[in-house]
Amino acid sequence: MSVRVQIPTPLRPSAGDQAIVEVTATKVGDALNHLIEIHPAMGGKLFDNGKLRRFVNIYVNDEDIRYLDMLDTAIKDGDEVAIIPAVAGG
């Protein structure tokens, strides 16, 4: 299944300066792993000790995976996976 992973501007240098990367996967976790296979520098940006970093939010077609099945969330051909870094400030 071909899905589009949207890369936010701050992470684009780790993804070859691409805004969108097409990967093949049936689950969100597989899509992120495929992204890391293509662009290894993304691994440390997304995961820490095998767990998704706290400040990284993942959406599938505008649905937050925290309210779905997390990295086991099913995806299908044509879906869009968006990586959204959390923003904090004061």
N, C-alpha and C positions, 0 to 999 in steps of 0.2 A: 504494500500500500504506500503510495507516494503522498507525503504530507509536507507542508511548508512550515519551516520553523522561522519565526520572526526574531531577528537579533536586535536588541536595543543598541542605540548609538554607543554607550560606554563599553559594550562588549564586542563591538565590530572589529577592533584591531585583533582580537583573539580568533576571529572567524574570517580572516582574510579580507577584512573591510566589506563584507557582504551584509546586506540588510535582511536577506532571505536565503535560507539554505534548504534545498529539497532533500529529504531523507526517506528511507523506506522503513516502515515500522507499523505494528498493530497496537502498540501500547506507548504511552508517553515516555516511560523509562527507556524503552528500546529506541525511541526517536532521539532522546538526549544522548544515549550511548552511541548511536550512529553519528550524531553531530560531533561527538568527541573523537570518534575514529577519524573523521574527515579533518577536524580542527582540534588536535590534542590540547592546545592551550586553553580551550573552553572548559576542560575537566576541572581545574582548580578554581575556576570562576563560579561553577555551578554546584560542585560537590565538595564536602569536607568529610573525610573518613567514610566515604561511601554514602553519606546522607546529603540530601539536598540542603544547601545553605539556607539559613533562616530568612535572609533578606532577598532570596530569589523566589519570585512568584511565577507560577506557570498556569497559563490559561489555554483551554482548548475551545476554539470557537466562542470566545468571550466567557467561558465557564471556568471558574477557579477550581483547579484540581484538588484543592484542600477539601472541597465539598463534594467531590466525586470519589474516585478510588486512588487518589494520589498518583504515584508513578505507574500504577497498574491500570489507570484510566484507559479504556479502549479508544483507539482512533481508527478512522477509516480513510480511504482514498479521498483526497481533496480537502481534508481537515487542515486547520491552521493552528499551530502550537505557538503561543507567544510567550517569550521570556520577558518578565517585567521585574526589574530590580526595584526593591522597596526604596522609598525616598524618605529621609528623615532630616530634620533640621530644627533650628530653634531660634 
